[in-house]
Amino acid sequence: MNFRFSLIFIGAMTCLLAACSSTPPKNSAIIQDSEQVHKISPIEYLPALAGDYFKLQSTAVGRPYHIFVRLPEGYDANTKQYPVVYLLDGDSLFPLLAPTHLFLTYDENLPEAIIVGIAYGGFGDINKRDIDFTAPAADGKLGIDGAPQFLKFLKTELIPRIEHSYRADSDTRILFGQSRGGYFTLWSALADPDLFYARIASNPTVTPGQTRFFEAPSLAPNSQGLVAVATGTRDRETRMVFANRWTSYWNEQPNSPWQSKHFIIENGTHAATVGETYRQTMIWIFNEQ
């Protein structure tokens, strides 16, 4: 009797296990949906940031960069070319300023643009902004002087890739840099004036090699560009003094290679009011076109 009961019990359990294995678990749809979701970049679910992403190994610099691209609304429905805004420090500025540009098209009638964020992939040791954005100078630090290589990366690797892959207007490139990125933005105007139509230096660092910013460009520009320098009233006074001196100096030069303007951001801090800097300077740039 016990042997017969054991056989019945084993048979029942075998059937139960077979039924369980053939019946999907209650959460299987969620699991399948999850797998489906991961085939799509999560950024596609943030339409104000949606566009493209690729990792670019730089020969000029010898390191990779993470490149985020926000495409204009309606990009796929037309064939027109767009201005391109290149954001240094894309790790933080791309998710902040790409949506800001979209809002400016709504509220300020700013033209749509392709927004390119140049990122390192982190804020730790992987982030080499101090090297990439600093130019060689007598009062600089050895090894913290990679601006020429980074500029070469922009000119010969990133910009050609962007203009080959997207409908980018090569006559309306704009470079935006904050703090040390602002230093690089101003330095690049001297090193290669025609590479960008307009440049925005937000609360730029002013050392090392400050005297270089008052010397003639390395290359003679073919056309006059635009350079906006913005400083917050709550940032260091030295930055405010430098910005005022720099813009005044170049605006007083005969045949100046660029038209420059100093934007004073009232109650502005070093970093937290970068969105307002973007708004004011972008409106000026597109009004000057």
C-alpha positions, 0 to 999 in steps of 0.5 A, a space after each residue: 500500500 505504501 509503495 502504491 501511494 509512493 508511485 501515485 505521489 511521484 506521478 502527480 508531482 511529475 505532472 505538476 512540474 511538467 505543467 509548471 515548466 510549460 506555463 510561463 511565469 506570471 511576470 514573463 511578459 515583464 521579462 520579455 518586455 524588459 528584453 525588448 526595452 533594452 534593444 532601444 537606447 533608454 535615451 529614446 524615451 527622453 524626447 528632449 535628448 533623443 537622437 544618437 550616440 556613438 563612442 569615438 576613439 581619437 587618434 589625435 588625443 589617444 583616448 575615446 570620447 562618448 558623443 551624444 547627439 540631439 537631433 531637432 524635432 521633425 528632423 526625419 520629416 525634412 531635408 534641411 541643414 541645421 546649425 550644430 552646437 558643440 558642448 564641451 563637458 558633455 557629461 553634465 552640459 548635454 543633458 542640461 543644455 540640449 533640452 534648454 535649446 528645445 525650450 528656446 525654440 518654443 519661447 524665443 523662436 530660436 532656430 532648431 539645432 543639432 546639439 553634440 555633447 562631448 563626454 568622458 563617461 564620468 567625473 573621476 579619473 577618466 575625465 581629462 578635461 584639465 588636460 584637454 582644455 588647457 593650452 601650453 604656457 610658460 606658467 602652465 604645468 607639464 603634461 596639463 597642456 593638451 589643448 592642441 591635440 583636443 582641437 585637432 580631434 575636433 577639427 579632423 575627427 569629430 566635426 567631419 564625422 558629424 557633418 558626414 552623418 547628419 545634415 549639419 550646416 558647416 557655416 554655423 558651427 557653435 562651440 560652448 565651453 564652461 569654466 576650463 571649457 570656456 578657457 579652451 573656447 577662447 584659446 581655440 578662437 586664437 588657434 583656429 578662428 574659422 573653425 567655428 562661426 560662434 563661440 560661447 565662453 561661460 565663466 572662463 578660467 583665465 590661466 595659464 598663459 593669460 597674455 596669449 588671449 591678447 595676441 593675434 590669432 595664429 591663422 588669419 580668419 577668412 570672415 568675422 566670427 562671434 565670441 560671447 563671454 559670460 560671467 556671473 556676478 557671484 563668481 570670482 571678480 577676476 573672471 569678470 575683470 578679465 571678460 570685460 578687458 578681453 571683449 573691450 580689447 578685441 572690439 577696439 582692434 581694427 579689423 578684429 577677427 571677431 565681434 565680441 560681447 560681454 554678458 553679465 549674468 546678474 546674481 549668476 554663479 560659476 556653474 548653476 546659471 549656465 542655462 541662463 548664459 546659454 539663453 542670452 548668448 544664443 539669442 544674441 548669436 542668432 540675432 546677429 546672423 
